[in-house]
Amino acid sequence: MSIAKNDVMQSFPTTAKQEEIIELIKQRLLGRCNCSDDWFSKGVVCEVMTTAEKGWKTGRIRLQLQFDDTVQAENEVSQG
């Protein structure tokens, strides 16, 4: 499930649109390190050590916001 740009999300104690939450995350996390918006768009180039390929593998790290509505369903099942 993806959240459209204008969808409103309710979070205790206020509501916020997806783009507002992403902007808050950018301010809190990326504001401390002078990082670019690339973390949320095309990603940032990095390398990881893999055991399967026995060496470094180049790729990108990308942050994204994901809405998971299974938490409410799980709570309803455990309470029911």
N, C-alpha and C positions, 0 to 999 in steps of 0.2 A: 504494500500500500504506500502510495506517495502522497504528500501533502501539497496541495496547490498553493501558489503564492499568496492568495487572498483568504485561505481557510483560517478560521479563528480557532485557537486552541485555549482551553481553560486550564489554568494551573493555579493552585492555591497560592496566594489569595487573589490573583488577578487573571485576566485573559491576555493573550498575546498572539499575534500572527506569526507564522513560521519565519518570515523574514526578520521580524523583531527579535525572535529568540536567537537566530543565527547572528544577528548584529551584536547582541549582548555577549554571546560566546566569543565573537571576534574581539570585542573590546576587552573582555576579561582575560582571555588566553593570549591572543596575539598582540595585544597592546603592551604586554610586558616584554616582548622579545623583538619588537620592530619587524615582525614577520609579514609577509604579503598575504593578500586574499587568495593566493594560489592554493593554500591549504583546503579551501572550500570549493574551488573551481576545478582547475586542471590537475591539481595535486603538485607535490614537491618531489623532485627526483631524489632517490635514495638507493642504497644498496643493502641487501640482506645476505647473511651467510646461510647457505643451505647445505644440509647433509646429503640430500638426495643427489644434487648435482656437484657436490664437493667443490664448492667455491662461492664466489660472490655473484649475486643475481641483481641486475639493475631493474628498478621499477619506480613506482610513485606511491606516496602516501597521500591519501585524500580523506578529509573529515566530512562526515555528513550527518544530518539530523534525521532520525528515524522514529516514527510514531508506531508504537506497538500496542494494539488494543487487546491483546490476549491477556494482559494483567487483570483487567476487570472480569473477563470471562473465567479466569482461573480462580479469582476470589469468590465469584458467584458459585462455582462448583464446590469449593472447599467449605463454604458456609451453608450450602444447600443440603 
